[in-house]
Amino acid sequence: MIEAKTSEQSGVSLKTPKKVSVTNSTKVQSDSDASAPREVCLLGYAEETRDMVFDLPESTEIWAINMAHVFIFGPKGPKTRARATYWFQMHPRNWSSAGKPPTGYFGRPREHLDFLASFDGTIWMQSTDPDVPNSKRYPIEEISTAADRSYLTSTFAYQLALAWYEHSVLGRTIGKLHVYGVNLTSMDEYIHQKACVEYWLGRLEEAGISVDIPDGSALLKGRLYAVAETDLSDHAFERLQFWKAKYTEAWANINTCNSMKAELKFWASQLSAIAEEHPTQVNEEIRAKIQSVFDRRSANLNALQERSGAELNGALGMVKDNQHWLAITGGIDHRAPQLPDLRLPADYLSRDWDVPEPKAI
C-alpha cells in the first residue's frame, strides 16, 4: 500500500471552548440599595484591556456580551473575581457572521446556548427565548423614545443605551462606568460601530456618569486637529500594509499546501490501486522507491504548512495591533479591509473529478 502522509498540520488551531457552569453571578441590585450610585463595567473581547476586569471591586456590576464567558469563566468554574449581572445576546438564533453557516445558537457553538441557559443573571435579547430561562426583552422602544434617538449599531451601543436609560430615566444611578475590552478598530467596526458607541459615551458623561476609558483603548482618542498633527498614523498605516501582505503570503502558502496534499493523496490512491492490480510489475523495490518520494513530499508540505501557519498567526496579531494604533492616532484602515479566510481544498480534490459547470453570480 502506498500512502501519502498528509496529516493536518496547518499550524492554525481552532479550538471549541468547553462548556462552563456559572453559579456565582452577581444578582440584579435590590430596591433597598437602588439609591446608591453603582459601579458598572461593560466588557468586550479586546485583549489590550479586558484583563482589567479582574482588578475591579467585588461590588462592580459586570455587563458582558456574546461569548465573553469563555474569557471570564474558566473551564472548571469562574476565575478569580469573575462574575456578571447582565448578559447581552442581541443576535437572532439564525444569525451568522459573513460567509459562515448559521449554527442555530446566535452564530456561536452550542456551548454558548448552554451558558445562557445556566446563567442566573438577566440576559437581554431582542425577544425572550424559551431555551434561556432568564432572557428578557430589551426595551428598545422605551429607550429610543426617552433618548429621542434610535441609534444602535452594535451590542456595545445597546449596553451603553441601557446604562443611560437606567441612570437617567429609571433613577438607578450609576456613579462610574468602566469600558474594558472594547476597541472597535477593525474596518467594519470603525465605520459602522465606533461613532455610535462614542455618541452614547457622550450621552453618559452628559448625564453625570464618570466614564473610565483605559489608555489601551482606541475609544475617544484621535488627533487634535490643526494643533497636534503627527506622522504616527502614517507610520502605523505603513506597518499595517506590510503585515497584511505577510498575512496574505502565508495564507497563500497554506492553501497551496492543502491543495498539493490533496493531490498527493489522490495519486497515492491511484498508484496503490495499480500496484494491487499488477503485483508482479510493481514489485517491492518499485513500491519502496515510490513510497520514498511520497514520504519526502508529504514531510516537506507538512513542514511548510506548519511554518506558514505560525507566520499567518503572527502576522494577524500584528495587523490587529497596528489597526488599533492607527485608530488611536486618528487614522483609518481604508485599504483591503478584509483579510482572506483560511480555506481547505474541496473534497473532490482527493478523488477524480470533472470541471464543475460555471454558476451565475
Protein Blocks (a to p, Z undefined) as FASTA:
>chain_A
ZZddfbccehpacddddddddfkbccdddfklmmpccddddddfblklmmmmmmpcfklc
cddehjlmmmmpcfkbccehiacfbdcdfbcfkbccehiacehlooiafklmmmmmmpcb
dcddfbdcfklmkbccdffklmmmmnopacdfbfklmmmmmmmmmmmmnopacfbdcdeh
ilolafklmmmmmmmmmmmmmmmmmnopacdddfkbcghiacdehklgcfklmmmmmmmm
mmmmmmmmmmmmmmmmmmmmmmmmmmmmmmmmmmmmmmmlmcfklmmmmmmmmmmmmmmm
mmmmmmmmmmmmmmmmmmmmmmmmmmmnopacfehkbacddddddfklmpccdddddddZ
Z
